[in-house]
Structures are given as C-alpha cells and as structure tokens.
Amino acid sequence: MTTVTLTSKGQLTIPRQLRDALGLAPGSRLQASIDAHGRLVLVPAKYEPDDLFRDRPAVSRTMNLDDMDRAIAAAVGREDP
C-alpha cells in the first residue's frame, strides 16, 4: 500500500506507479466516494454523465405519470383495473 499526503490546499499527489497502472495522465478525472468502511475510493472516470445524453435523439413526445403507469402495466402483462 502506498501512502499519500494531503496538502494545505486539499490536494493529493498520486504516485507515478499508481498513475501508470491506472492509465492516468494530466487532466484525467476521478470519481471519489467513501465506502461502507469509511475508506476514500477513487475510480478513474471513464466518461462524464453528460456524455451519456450528448448524442441522444430529441424527444418527440412526452408522457405524464398516468401514461407511464399504463405503459409499465402493459409491459408486465397486466392492464389497469
């Protein structure tokens, strides 16, 4: 396990061997979270959430909640009573 030090600005330097193993380069983004044991977990961000919707076709119609409920009921094989 490698030890890193937190700077007064709240920054961490990731040692070269870890950067190389993860394929991190300057400007790489990491997703940060805290696991159930209170450990900081850093995971390379393979994409930005906005990227998922960037090339999505425009929505041609909208549905209200009743329409959605009917569509879900039909998909699971039952119609509304």
N, C-alpha and C positions, 0 to 999 in steps of 0.2 A: 504494500500500500504506500502511496506517495503522499507526503504532507505538502499542503499549500498554505500560503499566508495571506490573510486579508489585509489590504492596505487601508490607510485612513480614509480613502475615497470609496471604500466598499468594493474594491476590485480584487479579483483573483487572477493569478497567472497560472495557466495550465501548463505543466511541464511538457517539454518537446516530445518525449516518448509517448505521452498520452495523446497529444495533438496528432502526432503521426499515426498512431494506432486507430484514431477515430477519423482521420482524413480531414482534420480541421485546418483552416487557413485563415489569415486575417480577414475579418468581416463575417466569418461563419457565425451563425446564430444557434443558440442552445435554448432548449425548453427546460425550465427549472421547476422543481416541485419538492415537497417534503413527503417522504413515505411514512408508513404507519409506525415506524420505529424512530421517527424524528430525524432521519438522515436526509441531507440535501442530495437530490438526484438531478444530474444534468444529462440531458439527452440531445444529441445533435438534431436540430430542426430540419427535417428533410424538405419542408415546404411551409409556406405561410398560410394560415387559414383562408385568407382572401384569395389565394391562388386556386382553391377548390372551386370557386364560383366565377372566376375570371372569364372562362370560355363557355360558360353556361348559356344556352339559348334564352332569349327573352321569354317571359311568362306570357302566354297568350290568353289565359283565363284565370280567374280567381275562384276560390271556394270559401264558403262560410263554414262554420262549425257543423251545422246540420248536414251540409253536403259531404263533409269529411266523415262524419259518423255513418252516413248511409254507404259511402264508398268502402269504409272499413268493414261494416256489417256484410256487405255483398262479397267482399274479398274472403271473409272467413266462412262464407256459406250460409249466412242467415240474413234475412231481411228484417227491417224494423217491424215491430208488432203493430 
